[in-house]
């Protein structure tokens, strides 16, 4: 199982760590996307 998400929300014990970037701060892993044939969102 591969997690294609880079960054974003994370848990630190019982606390939710929210990055200061726009939105939730998550992005797709470019290397993972290269292995995908096609995606529709």
GISUL-V114888 format. One record per residue. N is the residue number from 0. RES is the residue in one letter. SS is DSSP state (H for helix, E for strand, C for the rest). NEAR is the number of other ideal C-beta (glycine too) atoms within 12 Angstrom. Layout:
n=N res=RES ss=SS near=NEAR
n=N res=RES ss=SS near=NEAR
//
This chain:
n=0 res=X ss=C near=4
n=1 res=X ss=C near=12
n=2 res=X ss=C near=13
n=3 res=X ss=C near=19
n=4 res=X ss=E near=16
n=5 res=X ss=E near=19
n=6 res=X ss=E near=20
n=7 res=X ss=C near=21
n=8 res=X ss=C near=16
n=9 res=X ss=E near=17
n=10 res=X ss=E near=10
n=11 res=X ss=E near=9
n=12 res=X ss=C near=7
n=13 res=X ss=C near=6
n=14 res=X ss=E near=9
n=15 res=X ss=E near=12
n=16 res=X ss=E near=15
n=17 res=X ss=C near=17
n=18 res=X ss=C near=16
n=19 res=X ss=C near=9
n=20 res=X ss=C near=13
n=21 res=X ss=C near=11
n=22 res=X ss=C near=12
n=23 res=X ss=C near=17
n=24 res=X ss=C near=16
n=25 res=X ss=E near=18
n=26 res=X ss=E near=17
n=27 res=X ss=E near=19
n=28 res=X ss=C near=17
n=29 res=X ss=H near=11
n=30 res=X ss=H near=12
n=31 res=X ss=H near=16
n=32 res=X ss=H near=17
n=33 res=X ss=H near=11
n=34 res=X ss=C near=13
n=35 res=X ss=C near=15
n=36 res=X ss=C near=7
n=37 res=X ss=C near=7
n=38 res=X ss=C near=11
n=39 res=X ss=C near=5
n=40 res=X ss=C near=6
//
